[in-house]
Amino acid sequence: MKNIILIRHAKSSWEFPIPDKERELTNNGIKRAIEVANNSIPYIVSSATIWCSSAKRTLLTANIFFKIWNFDTNKLNVKEDLYTFDCSELEVIVKSCPNQCEFLILFGHNGAITDFVNKFGNKYISNVPTSGMVSINFDTSCWSEVTKGIIQTIIFPTKN
């Protein structure tokens, strides 16, 4: 059995003309990330492998979750190739996960996350919102063989 939790980065700001990878989180984005992180605690496994995009907004989101989960940031593996918006690229990354990893938490970007959830999950989700979290279980012992899985948990921030 393999389990993946996909977390979309928190809402980021377009206020300043800076490169996309350098965008900061908005105050509302931080609040929503805190909300989802708190609600996700019962579903998190401390032995998980955790991968994160190299974009600043994704790293900031992961740090919020880590503080709430009481995880050491040394557990965070930054992967440059997770800075992708493409489901096919995300699929290649997930399928490259070492098989000794049973539980993978991934902080990334849309449309890759929503498309991945819809390709590999058993429920249609029109959009995984910023700070949204979706957990999928796969009945396989090999990441390279994941196909259709079962969505176990969906945690989206409340709108305020």
Accessible surface in RSA format (square Angstrom, percent):
REM  Atomic radii and reference values for relative SASA: ProtOr
REM  Chains: A
REM  Algorithm: Lee & Richards
REM  Probe-radius: 1.40
REM  Slices: 20
REM RES _ NUM      All-atoms   Total-Side   Main-Chain    Non-polar    All polar
REM                ABS   REL    ABS   REL    ABS   REL    ABS   REL    ABS   REL
RES MET A   1   124.85  64.7  97.34  64.4  27.51  65.5  96.64  82.2  28.21  37.4
RES LYS A   2     1.29   0.6   1.19   0.7   0.10   0.2   0.10   0.1   1.19   1.3
RES ASN A   3    18.78  13.0  18.67  18.0   0.11   0.3   8.50  20.5  10.28   9.9
RES ILE A   4     0.00   0.0   0.00   0.0   0.00   0.0   0.00   0.0   0.00   0.0
RES ILE A   5     0.57   0.3   0.57   0.4   0.00   0.0   0.57   0.4   0.00   0.0
RES LEU A   6     0.00   0.0   0.00   0.0   0.00   0.0   0.00   0.0   0.00   0.0
RES ILE A   7     0.00   0.0   0.00   0.0   0.00   0.0   0.00   0.0   0.00   0.0
RES ARG A   8    40.44  17.0  40.44  20.6   0.00   0.0   0.00   0.0  40.44  24.5
RES HIS A   9    11.75   6.4  11.75   8.2   0.00   0.0   5.32   5.5   6.42   7.5
RES ALA A  10     0.00   0.0   0.00   0.0   0.00   0.0   0.00   0.0   0.00   0.0
RES LYS A  11    95.05  46.4  94.90  58.2   0.15   0.4  50.94  45.8  44.12  47.0
RES SER A  12     5.73   4.8   2.74   3.7   2.99   6.9   0.00   0.0   5.73   8.0
RES SER A  13    23.29  19.7  17.86  23.8   5.44  12.5  16.91  36.0   6.39   8.9
RES TRP A  14   178.76  71.7 152.62  73.9  26.15  61.4 137.11  73.1  41.65  67.6
RES GLU A  15   132.92  76.3  98.05  74.2  34.87  83.0  41.45  80.2  91.47  74.7
RES PHE A  16   126.82  63.4 119.04  73.7   7.78  20.3 119.45  72.4   7.37  21.1
RES PRO A  17   139.73 101.8 100.63  91.7  39.10 142.1 116.52  96.2  23.21 144.2
RES ILE A  18    73.03  41.6  51.70  38.5  21.33  51.4  55.70  40.1  17.33  47.0
RES PRO A  19    92.76  67.6  80.54  73.4  12.22  44.4  92.29  76.2   0.47   2.9
RES ASP A  20    44.89  31.4  35.52  35.4   9.37  22.1  30.87  72.6  14.02  14.0
RES LYS A  21    58.39  28.5  56.71  34.8   1.68   4.0  40.83  36.7  17.57  18.7
RES GLU A  22    86.39  49.6  84.51  63.9   1.88   4.5  25.62  49.6  60.78  49.6
RES ARG A  23    14.03   5.9  13.91   7.1   0.13   0.3   2.65   3.6  11.39   6.9
RES GLU A  24    76.10  43.7  75.06  56.8   1.04   2.5  40.16  77.7  35.94  29.3
RES LEU A  25    19.57  10.9   3.64   2.6  15.94  40.1   3.64   2.6  15.94  42.9
RES THR A  26    38.67  27.5  32.69  33.1   5.99  14.3  38.29  51.4   0.38   0.6
RES ASN A  27   114.42  78.9 107.52 103.9   6.90  16.6  22.14  53.3  92.28  89.2
RES ASN A  28    58.42  40.3  55.51  53.6   2.90   7.0  25.93  62.4  32.49  31.4
RES GLY A  29     0.21   0.3   0.00   N/A   0.21   0.3   0.21   0.6   0.00   0.0
RES ILE A  30    64.24  36.6  64.24  47.9   0.00   0.0  64.24  46.3   0.00   0.0
RES LYS A  31   127.81  62.4 120.40  73.9   7.40  17.6  67.96  61.2  59.85  63.7
RES ARG A  32    39.65  16.6  39.17  20.0   0.48   1.2   2.34   3.2  37.31  22.6
RES ALA A  33     0.00   0.0   0.00   0.0   0.00   0.0   0.00   0.0   0.00   0.0
RES ILE A  34    70.38  40.1  70.38  52.4   0.00   0.0  70.38  50.7   0.00   0.0
RES GLU A  35    44.54  25.6  37.32  28.2   7.22  17.2  32.63  63.1  11.90   9.7
RES VAL A  36     0.09   0.1   0.09   0.1   0.00   0.0   0.09   0.1   0.00   0.0
RES ALA A  37     0.00   0.0   0.00   0.0   0.00   0.0   0.00   0.0   0.00   0.0
RES ASN A  38    73.17  50.5  62.93  60.8  10.24  24.7  21.11  50.8  52.06  50.3
RES ASN A  39    76.24  52.6  65.41  63.2  10.83  26.1  16.03  38.6  60.22  58.2
RES SER A  40     0.00   0.0   0.00   0.0   0.00   0.0   0.00   0.0   0.00   0.0
RES ILE A  41    84.33  48.0  77.41  57.7   6.92  16.7  77.69  55.9   6.64  18.0
RES PRO A  42   105.79  77.1  65.00  59.2  40.80 148.3  76.42  63.1  29.38 182.6
RES TYR A  43   100.24  46.8  88.29  50.2  11.94  31.1  50.69  38.1  49.54  61.1
RES ILE A  44    26.93  15.3   4.79   3.6  22.14  53.4   4.79   3.5  22.14  60.1
RES VAL A  45    60.64  39.9  57.23  51.8   3.41   8.2  60.64  52.7   0.00   0.0
RES SER A  46    80.22  67.8  69.89  93.3  10.34  23.8  35.55  75.7  44.67  62.6
RES SER A  47    92.59  78.2  61.60  82.2  30.99  71.4  52.81 112.5  39.78  55.7
RES ALA A  48     4.15   3.8   0.00   0.0   4.15   9.4   0.29   0.4   3.86  10.2
RES THR A  49    37.63  26.8  31.84  32.3   5.78  13.8  18.15  24.4  19.48  29.4
RES ILE A  50     0.09   0.0   0.00   0.0   0.09   0.2   0.00   0.0   0.09   0.2
RES TRP A  51    13.47   5.4  13.47   6.5   0.00   0.0   7.12   3.8   6.35  10.3
RES CYS A  52     0.00   0.0   0.00   0.0   0.00   0.0   0.00   0.0   0.00   0.0
RES SER A  53     0.00   0.0   0.00   0.0   0.00   0.0   0.00   0.0   0.00   0.0
RES SER A  54    23.65  20.0  11.07  14.8  12.58  29.0  11.07  23.6  12.58  17.6
RES ALA A  55     0.00   0.0   0.00   0.0   0.00   0.0   0.00   0.0   0.00   0.0
RES LYS A  56    74.15  36.2  72.02  44.2   2.13   5.1  35.83  32.3  38.32  40.8
RES ARG A  57     2.66   1.1   2.66   1.4   0.00   0.0   0.00   0.0   2.66   1.6
RES THR A  58     0.00   0.0   0.00   0.0   0.00   0.0   0.00   0.0   0.00   0.0
RES LEU A  59    48.01  26.7  48.01  34.3   0.00   0.0  48.01  33.7   0.00   0.0
RES LEU A  60    56.06  31.2  54.74  39.2   1.32   3.3  54.94  38.6   1.11   3.0
RES THR A  61     0.00   0.0   0.00   0.0   0.00   0.0   0.00   0.0   0.00   0.0
RES ALA A  62     0.09   0.1   0.00   0.0   0.09   0.2   0.09   0.1   0.00   0.0
RES ASN A  63    50.96  35.1  50.25  48.6   0.70   1.7  13.95  33.6  37.01  35.8
RES ILE A  64    25.87  14.7  24.43  18.2   1.44   3.5  25.59  18.4   0.28   0.8
RES PHE A  65     0.00   0.0   0.00   0.0   0.00   0.0   0.00   0.0   0.00   0.0
RES PHE A  66     1.38   0.7   1.29   0.8   0.10   0.3   1.29   0.8   0.10   0.3
RES LYS A  67   168.12  82.0 142.64  87.5  25.47  60.6  93.91  84.5  74.21  79.0
RES ILE A  68    42.82  24.4  22.59  16.8  20.23  48.7  27.97  20.1  14.85  40.3
RES TRP A  69    20.08   8.1   2.21   1.1  17.87  41.9   6.04   3.2  14.03  22.8
RES ASN A  70   138.68  95.6 116.63 112.7  22.05  53.1  26.04  62.7 112.64 108.9
RES PHE A  71    31.77  15.9  15.78   9.8  15.99  41.6  19.40  11.8  12.37  35.4
RES ASP A  72    84.85  59.4  70.95  70.6  13.90  32.9  36.89  86.8  47.96  47.8
RES THR A  73    75.27  53.5  66.26  67.2   9.02  21.5  38.13  51.2  37.15  56.2
RES ASN A  74   130.87  90.2 101.64  98.2  29.23  70.4  31.61  76.1  99.26  95.9
RES LYS A  75    62.93  30.7  51.18  31.4  11.76  28.0  42.59  38.3  20.34  21.7
RES LEU A  76    28.22  15.7  11.39   8.1  16.82  42.3  11.39   8.0  16.82  45.3
RES ASN A  77    66.07  45.6  61.68  59.6   4.39  10.6  15.38  37.0  50.68  49.0
RES VAL A  78    80.78  53.2  50.23  45.5  30.54  73.6  50.23  43.6  30.54  82.8
RES LYS A  79    62.35  30.4  58.21  35.7   4.14   9.9  12.35  11.1  50.01  53.3
RES GLU A  80   108.62  62.4  98.38  74.4  10.24  24.4  65.09 125.9  43.53  35.5
RES ASP A  81    84.82  59.4  69.81  69.5  15.00  35.5  44.65 105.1  40.16  40.1
RES LEU A  82     1.61   0.9   0.49   0.4   1.12   2.8   0.49   0.3   1.12   3.0
RES TYR A  83    57.78  27.0  42.29  24.1  15.48  40.3  32.81  24.7  24.97  30.8
RES THR A  84     7.08   5.0   3.23   3.3   3.85   9.2   5.18   7.0   1.90   2.9
RES PHE A  85    96.72  48.4  83.25  51.6  13.47  35.1  83.91  50.9  12.81  36.7
RES ASP A  86    64.55  45.2  60.11  59.8   4.44  10.5  21.27  50.1  43.28  43.2
RES CYS A  87    18.92  14.3  16.85  18.8   2.07   4.9  11.39  28.9   7.53   8.1
RES SER A  88    71.27  60.2  68.68  91.7   2.59   6.0  32.55  69.3  38.73  54.3
RES GLU A  89    94.59  54.3  91.10  68.9   3.49   8.3  34.65  67.0  59.94  48.9
RES LEU A  90     2.67   1.5   2.67   1.9   0.00   0.0   2.67   1.9   0.00   0.0
RES GLU A  91    26.52  15.2  26.52  20.1   0.00   0.0   5.84  11.3  20.67  16.9
RES VAL A  92   106.29  69.9 101.65  92.0   4.64  11.2 104.53  90.8   1.77   4.8
RES ILE A  93    10.17   5.8   8.18   6.1   1.99   4.8  10.17   7.3   0.00   0.0
RES VAL A  94     0.00   0.0   0.00   0.0   0.00   0.0   0.00   0.0   0.00   0.0
RES LYS A  95    57.54  28.1  49.06  30.1   8.48  20.2  22.83  20.5  34.71  37.0
RES SER A  96    76.17  64.4  45.39  60.6  30.78  70.9  45.27  96.4  30.90  43.3
RES CYS A  97     5.40   4.1   0.00   0.0   5.40  12.7   0.00   0.0   5.40   5.8
RES PRO A  98    63.76  46.5  52.88  48.2  10.88  39.6  63.76  52.6   0.00   0.0
RES ASN A  99    68.78  47.4  60.23  58.2   8.55  20.6  21.75  52.3  47.02  45.5
RES GLN A 100   154.69  86.5 123.93  90.6  30.77  73.3  68.73 146.3  85.96  65.2
RES CYS A 101    10.88   8.2   3.70   4.1   7.18  16.9  10.88  27.6   0.00   0.0
RES GLU A 102    96.62  55.5  90.36  68.4   6.27  14.9  55.82 108.0  40.81  33.3
RES PHE A 103    27.83  13.9  26.04  16.1   1.79   4.7  26.04  15.8   1.79   5.1
RES LEU A 104     0.00   0.0   0.00   0.0   0.00   0.0   0.00   0.0   0.00   0.0
RES ILE A 105     0.00   0.0   0.00   0.0   0.00   0.0   0.00   0.0   0.00   0.0
RES LEU A 106     0.03   0.0   0.03   0.0   0.00   0.0   0.03   0.0   0.00   0.0
RES PHE A 107     0.00   0.0   0.00   0.0   0.00   0.0   0.00   0.0   0.00   0.0
RES GLY A 108     1.74   2.1   0.00   N/A   1.74   2.1   1.74   4.8   0.00   0.0
RES HIS A 109     2.16   1.2   0.43   0.3   1.73   4.4   0.43   0.4   1.73   2.0
RES ASN A 110    27.54  19.0  16.49  15.9  11.06  26.6   8.18  19.7  19.36  18.7
RES GLY A 111    30.58  37.7   0.00   N/A  30.58  37.7  20.64  56.6   9.94  22.3
RES ALA A 112     1.05   1.0   1.05   1.6   0.00   0.0   1.05   1.5   0.00   0.0
RES ILE A 113     0.42   0.2   0.42   0.3   0.00   0.0   0.42   0.3   0.00   0.0
RES THR A 114    11.19   8.0  11.19  11.3   0.00   0.0  11.19  15.0   0.00   0.0
RES ASP A 115    72.78  51.0  68.69  68.4   4.09   9.7  13.17  31.0  59.61  59.4
RES PHE A 116     0.42   0.2   0.42   0.3   0.00   0.0   0.42   0.3   0.00   0.0
RES VAL A 117     0.00   0.0   0.00   0.0   0.00   0.0   0.00   0.0   0.00   0.0
RES ASN A 118    36.84  25.4  21.85  21.1  14.99  36.1  17.73  42.7  19.11  18.5
RES LYS A 119   106.83  52.1  89.10  54.7  17.74  42.2  66.64  60.0  40.20  42.8
RES PHE A 120     6.43   3.2   6.43   4.0   0.00   0.0   6.43   3.9   0.00   0.0
RES GLY A 121     1.91   2.4   0.00   N/A   1.91   2.4   0.00   0.0   1.91   4.3
RES ASN A 122    77.59  53.5  46.19  44.6  31.40  75.6  23.83  57.4  53.75  52.0
RES LYS A 123   107.72  52.6  97.78  60.0   9.94  23.7  67.44  60.7  40.28  42.9
RES TYR A 124   172.38  80.5 138.89  79.0  33.48  87.1 108.26  81.4  64.12  79.0
RES ILE A 125    15.51   8.8  12.14   9.0   3.37   8.1  15.51  11.2   0.00   0.0
RES SER A 126    89.25  75.4  66.38  88.6  22.87  52.7  34.22  72.9  55.03  77.1
RES ASN A 127    75.04  51.7  67.31  65.0   7.73  18.6  24.36  58.6  50.68  49.0
RES VAL A 128     0.00   0.0   0.00   0.0   0.00   0.0   0.00   0.0   0.00   0.0
RES PRO A 129    27.33  19.9  26.11  23.8   1.21   4.4  27.33  22.6   0.00   0.0
RES THR A 130    17.12  12.2  15.35  15.6   1.76   4.2   8.31  11.2   8.81  13.3
RES SER A 131     0.39   0.3   0.39   0.5   0.00   0.0   0.00   0.0   0.39   0.5
RES GLY A 132     0.00   0.0   0.00   N/A   0.00   0.0   0.00   0.0   0.00   0.0
RES MET A 133     0.00   0.0   0.00   0.0   0.00   0.0   0.00   0.0   0.00   0.0
RES VAL A 134     0.00   0.0   0.00   0.0   0.00   0.0   0.00   0.0   0.00   0.0
RES SER A 135     5.35   4.5   5.35   7.1   0.00   0.0   1.27   2.7   4.08   5.7
RES ILE A 136     0.00   0.0   0.00   0.0   0.00   0.0   0.00   0.0   0.00   0.0
RES ASN A 137    32.95  22.7  30.69  29.7   2.26   5.4   4.35  10.5  28.59  27.6
RES PHE A 138     2.11   1.1   2.10   1.3   0.01   0.0   2.11   1.3   0.00   0.0
RES ASP A 139   136.08  95.3 105.19 104.7  30.89  73.0  31.39  73.9 104.69 104.4
RES THR A 140    24.56  17.5  13.69  13.9  10.86  25.9  20.04  26.9   4.52   6.8
RES SER A 141    87.30  73.8  76.54 102.1  10.76  24.8  43.55  92.7  43.76  61.3
RES CYS A 142    24.50  18.5  24.50  27.3   0.00   0.0   9.24  23.4  15.26  16.4
RES TRP A 143     0.18   0.1   0.18   0.1   0.00   0.0   0.18   0.1   0.00   0.0
RES SER A 144    64.83  54.8  48.81  65.1  16.02  36.9  34.39  73.2  30.44  42.6
RES GLU A 145   112.85  64.8  97.61  73.8  15.24  36.3  37.57  72.7  75.27  61.5
RES VAL A 146     0.92   0.6   0.22   0.2   0.70   1.7   0.58   0.5   0.35   0.9
RES THR A 147    95.80  68.1  89.76  91.0   6.04  14.4  67.15  90.2  28.65  43.3
RES LYS A 148   125.47  61.2 101.04  62.0  24.43  58.2  82.25  74.0  43.22  46.0
RES GLY A 149     4.33   5.3   0.00   N/A   4.33   5.3   2.66   7.3   1.67   3.7
RES ILE A 150    99.62  56.7  99.62  74.2   0.00   0.0  99.62  71.7   0.00   0.0
RES ILE A 151     6.31   3.6   0.24   0.2   6.08  14.6   0.24   0.2   6.08  16.5
RES GLN A 152    93.78  52.4  60.87  44.5  32.91  78.4  13.74  29.2  80.04  60.7
RES THR A 153    17.65  12.6  12.87  13.1   4.78  11.4  11.61  15.6   6.05   9.1
RES ILE A 154    69.46  39.5  41.45  30.9  28.01  67.5  41.45  29.8  28.01  76.0
RES ILE A 155    18.11  10.3  15.38  11.5   2.73   6.6  18.11  13.0   0.00   0.0
RES PHE A 156    68.59  34.3  49.70  30.8  18.89  49.2  49.70  30.1  18.89  54.1
RES PRO A 157    13.33   9.7   1.96   1.8  11.38  41.4   1.96   1.6  11.38  70.7
RES THR A 158    88.90  63.2  82.58  83.7   6.32  15.1  73.24  98.4  15.65  23.7
RES LYS A 159   177.07  86.4 148.31  91.0  28.76  68.5 104.96  94.5  72.12  76.8
RES ASN A 160   132.59  91.4  63.34  61.2  69.24 166.7  69.24 166.6  63.35  61.2
END  Absolute sums over single chains surface
CHAIN  1 A     7652.9       6301.9       1351.0       4281.6       3371.2
END  Absolute sums over all chains
TOTAL          7652.9       6301.9       1351.0       4281.6       3371.2
